[in-house]
Amino acid sequence: MMFKAPDHIRYKMFAAHLSPELRKSHGVRSLPIRSGDTVRIMRGDHEGFEGKISRVDRKRYRVFVEGLTREKVDGTTIFLPIHPSKVMITSLNLDDKWRKEILKRKKEAPTKAEEVKEKPKKAVAIKEEIVEEKPIPKEEKPKKRKPRAKRKPAAKKAVKAKVKKAEKEEKPKAKKPRTKRKPAKKIETEGGT
């Protein structure tokens, strides 16, 4: 599913946590990583390393941090790929106006959720007042069902009765076959034939 996902879903899978300072200032817990963000690696061999994102590879779900390289056998240096879940964003690249709008929208979302939570509380209080006025009836114990083993014979009898009834209705009485005529007795003559 991950490797067949379209680009707009892959984008959401690139989300990383924001640092505590950014959380307080922007009121957002996480954001998808973009090139230009400064990140700190939180897990793995390079834990604690901090640098800018130079490239984002959505095909392989990896990001590349400036300064985090290794040397190949032939002498060329390559960037080490890091999974976005292993990093924490320490500073955001806010050059894009759309990203600023995303931050505003995410910040406003919790306030709407808090308003929704407040409304049901009022309704609950009204319900409690109504309940207090009426006398509370005694709780009735739910009827216990018989264990499955005890229910089976009665069910089997009912099924057998239905089957017998259906057989009687479907099959009309068969007519008795005609009795075969008895062959006439041969009269023996003295001549032998």
Beta strands, then each sheet from edge to edge (+ up, - down):
strand 1: 15-18
strand 2: 30-32
strand 3: 38-41
strand 4: 50-57
strand 5: 62-71
strand 6: 77-82
strand 7: 87-91
sheet 1: 2+ 1- 7- 3+ 4- 5+ 6-
end
